[in-house]
Amino acid sequence: MQVYPSKLLTAVWAGWMLIAWTNVQESLDMTGTSLGKEDD
């Protein structure tokens, strides 16, 4: 099971970073649109 732990950790880390970044971007988008224009 511990043949390539580094690759597994890298994949998990990359996945978490991608998810976290997407969440941050969505939060910023929501805040920006709600604070700015509310037509959407």
Biopython code that builds the backbone (N, CA, C, O; Angstrom):
import numpy as np
from Bio.PDB.StructureBuilder import StructureBuilder

atoms = [
    (1, "MET", "N", (0.840, -1.198, 0.000)),
    (1, "MET", "CA", (0.000, 0.000, 0.000)),
    (1, "MET", "C", (0.880, 1.255, 0.000)),
    (1, "MET", "O", (0.488, 2.292, -0.535)),
    (2, "GLN", "N", (2.064, 1.157, 0.599)),
    (2, "GLN", "CA", (2.941, 2.330, 0.669)),
    (2, "GLN", "C", (4.046, 2.231, -0.378)),
    (2, "GLN", "O", (5.231, 2.336, -0.061)),
    (3, "VAL", "N", (3.638, 2.027, -1.632)),
    (3, "VAL", "CA", (4.639, 1.933, -2.694)),
    (3, "VAL", "C", (5.012, 3.327, -3.180)),
    (3, "VAL", "O", (6.191, 3.658, -3.310)),
    (4, "TYR", "N", (3.992, 4.141, -3.448)),
    (4, "TYR", "CA", (4.278, 5.520, -3.847)),
    (4, "TYR", "C", (3.427, 6.484, -3.026)),
    (4, "TYR", "O", (2.437, 7.027, -3.518)),
    (5, "PRO", "N", (3.825, 6.692, -1.763)),
    (5, "PRO", "CA", (3.075, 7.605, -0.890)),
    (5, "PRO", "C", (3.246, 9.059, -1.320)),
    (5, "PRO", "O", (2.336, 9.871, -1.153)),
    (6, "SER", "N", (4.413, 9.384, -1.872)),
    (6, "SER", "CA", (4.655, 10.771, -2.279)),
    (6, "SER", "C", (3.720, 11.163, -3.419)),
    (6, "SER", "O", (3.156, 12.257, -3.423)),
    (7, "LYS", "N", (3.561, 10.258, -4.388)),
    (7, "LYS", "CA", (2.673, 10.565, -5.515)),
    (7, "LYS", "C", (1.241, 10.696, -5.031)),
    (7, "LYS", "O", (0.503, 11.577, -5.473)),
    (8, "LEU", "N", (0.854, 9.815, -4.121)),
    (8, "LEU", "CA", (-0.513, 9.863, -3.598)),
    (8, "LEU", "C", (-0.734, 11.169, -2.843)),
    (8, "LEU", "O", (-1.752, 11.836, -3.028)),
    (9, "LEU", "N", (0.231, 11.533, -1.988)),
    (9, "LEU", "CA", (0.107, 12.780, -1.223)),
    (9, "LEU", "C", (0.062, 13.980, -2.162)),
    (9, "LEU", "O", (-0.701, 14.920, -1.942)),
    (10, "THR", "N", (0.881, 13.942, -3.208)),
    (10, "THR", "CA", (0.895, 15.051, -4.169)),
    (10, "THR", "C", (-0.450, 15.179, -4.858)),
    (10, "THR", "O", (-0.954, 16.287, -5.040)),
    (11, "ALA", "N", (-1.034, 14.051, -5.242)),
    (11, "ALA", "CA", (-2.330, 14.077, -5.915)),
    (11, "ALA", "C", (-3.410, 14.607, -4.982)),
    (11, "ALA", "O", (-4.227, 15.440, -5.374)),
    (12, "VAL", "N", (-3.407, 14.117, -3.740)),
    (12, "VAL", "CA", (-4.402, 14.575, -2.761)),
    (12, "VAL", "C", (-4.222, 16.062, -2.487)),
    (12, "VAL", "O", (-5.195, 16.814, -2.431)),
    (13, "TRP", "N", (-2.960, 16.484, -2.317)),
    (13, "TRP", "CA", (-2.675, 17.896, -2.037)),
    (13, "TRP", "C", (-3.140, 18.767, -3.197)),
    (13, "TRP", "O", (-3.761, 19.809, -2.989)),
    (14, "ALA", "N", (-2.835, 18.334, -4.431)),
    (14, "ALA", "CA", (-3.240, 19.109, -5.608)),
    (14, "ALA", "C", (-4.761, 19.197, -5.684)),
    (14, "ALA", "O", (-5.313, 20.248, -6.010)),
    (15, "GLY", "N", (-5.429, 18.096, -5.382)),
    (15, "GLY", "CA", (-6.893, 18.093, -5.412)),
    (15, "GLY", "C", (-7.472, 19.052, -4.397)),
    (15, "GLY", "O", (-8.388, 19.816, -4.700)),
    (16, "TRP", "N", (-6.930, 19.010, -3.182)),
    (16, "TRP", "CA", (-7.429, 19.905, -2.135)),
    (16, "TRP", "C", (-7.169, 21.358, -2.495)),
    (16, "TRP", "O", (-8.023, 22.218, -2.278)),
    (17, "MET", "N", (-5.982, 21.634, -3.049)),
    (17, "MET", "CA", (-5.648, 23.012, -3.429)),
    (17, "MET", "C", (-6.607, 23.504, -4.505)),
    (17, "MET", "O", (-7.064, 24.647, -4.466)),
    (18, "LEU", "N", (-6.910, 22.630, -5.468)),
    (18, "LEU", "CA", (-7.823, 23.009, -6.549)),
    (18, "LEU", "C", (-9.205, 23.310, -5.993)),
    (18, "LEU", "O", (-9.823, 24.311, -6.354)),
    (19, "ILE", "N", (-9.689, 22.434, -5.109)),
    (19, "ILE", "CA", (-11.020, 22.627, -4.509)),
    (19, "ILE", "C", (-11.040, 23.916, -3.692)),
    (19, "ILE", "O", (-11.968, 24.718, -3.802)),
    (20, "ALA", "N", (-10.010, 24.105, -2.873)),
    (20, "ALA", "CA", (-9.965, 25.302, -2.024)),
    (20, "ALA", "C", (-9.915, 26.559, -2.885)),
    (20, "ALA", "O", (-10.615, 27.529, -2.597)),
    (21, "TRP", "N", (-9.091, 26.557, -3.946)),
    (21, "TRP", "CA", (-8.972, 27.729, -4.811)),
    (21, "TRP", "C", (-10.302, 28.018, -5.486)),
    (21, "TRP", "O", (-10.711, 29.175, -5.590)),
    (22, "THR", "N", (-10.988, 26.957, -5.954)),
    (22, "THR", "CA", (-12.284, 27.147, -6.605)),
    (22, "THR", "C", (-13.280, 27.750, -5.626)),
    (22, "THR", "O", (-14.041, 28.649, -5.982)),
    (23, "ASN", "N", (-13.274, 27.256, -4.391)),
    (23, "ASN", "CA", (-14.191, 27.791, -3.377)),
    (23, "ASN", "C", (-13.888, 29.257, -3.106)),
    (23, "ASN", "O", (-14.806, 30.069, -2.987)),
    (24, "VAL", "N", (-12.610, 29.604, -3.009)),
    (24, "VAL", "CA", (-12.223, 30.994, -2.754)),
    (24, "VAL", "C", (-12.676, 31.877, -3.908)),
    (24, "VAL", "O", (-13.233, 32.953, -3.690)),
    (25, "GLN", "N", (-12.438, 31.424, -5.136)),
    (25, "GLN", "CA", (-12.833, 32.206, -6.299)),
    (25, "GLN", "C", (-14.341, 32.415, -6.319)),
    (25, "GLN", "O", (-14.812, 33.517, -6.602)),
    (26, "GLU", "N", (-15.104, 31.360, -6.019)),
    (26, "GLU", "CA", (-16.561, 31.472, -6.012)),
    (26, "GLU", "C", (-17.017, 32.433, -4.921)),
    (26, "GLU", "O", (-17.934, 33.228, -5.129)),
    (27, "SER", "N", (-16.376, 32.359, -3.760)),
    (27, "SER", "CA", (-16.746, 33.253, -2.658)),
    (27, "SER", "C", (-16.460, 34.699, -3.043)),
    (27, "SER", "O", (-17.273, 35.588, -2.788)),
    (28, "LEU", "N", (-15.306, 34.932, -3.656)),
    (28, "LEU", "CA", (-14.962, 36.292, -4.070)),
    (28, "LEU", "C", (-15.939, 36.771, -5.135)),
    (28, "LEU", "O", (-16.372, 37.924, -5.107)),
    (29, "ASP", "N", (-16.289, 35.893, -6.073)),
    (29, "ASP", "CA", (-17.239, 36.256, -7.121)),
    (29, "ASP", "C", (-18.577, 36.626, -6.506)),
    (29, "ASP", "O", (-19.170, 37.645, -6.861)),
    (30, "MET", "N", (-19.050, 35.801, -5.585)),
    (30, "MET", "CA", (-20.343, 36.063, -4.938)),
    (30, "MET", "C", (-20.303, 37.398, -4.201)),
    (30, "MET", "O", (-21.217, 38.213, -4.326)),
    (31, "THR", "N", (-19.239, 37.615, -3.434)),
    (31, "THR", "CA", (-19.122, 38.856, -2.669)),
    (31, "THR", "C", (-19.060, 40.051, -3.614)),
    (31, "THR", "O", (-19.716, 41.066, -3.379)),
    (32, "GLY", "N", (-18.277, 39.933, -4.676)),
    (32, "GLY", "CA", (-18.134, 41.041, -5.616)),
    (32, "GLY", "C", (-19.451, 41.380, -6.292)),
    (32, "GLY", "O", (-19.812, 42.552, -6.400)),
    (33, "THR", "N", (-20.173, 40.361, -6.749)),
    (33, "THR", "CA", (-21.425, 40.622, -7.451)),
    (33, "THR", "C", (-22.478, 41.145, -6.495)),
    (33, "THR", "O", (-23.248, 42.035, -6.857)),
    (34, "SER", "N", (-22.530, 40.612, -5.284)),
    (34, "SER", "CA", (-23.552, 41.051, -4.322)),
    (34, "SER", "C", (-23.260, 42.478, -3.864)),
    (34, "SER", "O", (-24.181, 43.254, -3.612)),
    (35, "LEU", "N", (-21.975, 42.820, -3.759)),
    (35, "LEU", "CA", (-21.619, 44.173, -3.320)),
    (35, "LEU", "C", (-21.774, 45.168, -4.470)),
    (35, "LEU", "O", (-22.179, 46.311, -4.258)),
    (36, "GLY", "N", (-21.450, 44.726, -5.688)),
    (36, "GLY", "CA", (-21.509, 45.626, -6.834)),
    (36, "GLY", "C", (-22.877, 45.644, -7.474)),
    (36, "GLY", "O", (-23.813, 46.253, -6.956)),
    (37, "LYS", "N", (-22.987, 44.965, -8.618)),
    (37, "LYS", "CA", (-24.259, 44.975, -9.345)),
    (37, "LYS", "C", (-25.104, 43.794, -8.921)),
    (37, "LYS", "O", (-24.590, 42.687, -8.762)),
    (38, "GLU", "N", (-26.385, 44.015, -8.737)),
    (38, "GLU", "CA", (-27.271, 42.928, -8.315)),
    (38, "GLU", "C", (-28.251, 42.575, -9.418)),
    (38, "GLU", "O", (-29.360, 42.121, -9.134)),
    (39, "ASP", "N", (-27.862, 42.777, -10.681)),
    (39, "ASP", "CA", (-28.770, 42.453, -11.781)),
    (39, "ASP", "C", (-28.804, 40.948, -12.004)),
    (39, "ASP", "O", (-29.857, 40.383, -12.300)),
    (40, "ASP", "N", (-27.647, 40.295, -11.862)),
    (40, "ASP", "CA", (-27.589, 38.851, -12.130)),
    (40, "ASP", "C", (-28.515, 38.117, -11.195)),
    (40, "ASP", "O", (-28.612, 36.891, -11.258)),
]
sb = StructureBuilder()
sb.init_structure("model")
sb.init_model(0)
sb.init_chain("A")
sb.init_seg("    ")
for serial, (resi, resn, name, xyz) in enumerate(atoms, 1):
    if name == "N":
        sb.init_residue(resn, " ", resi, " ")
    sb.init_atom(name, np.array(xyz, "f"), 0.0, 1.0, " ", f" {name:<3s}", serial, name[0])
structure = sb.get_structure()
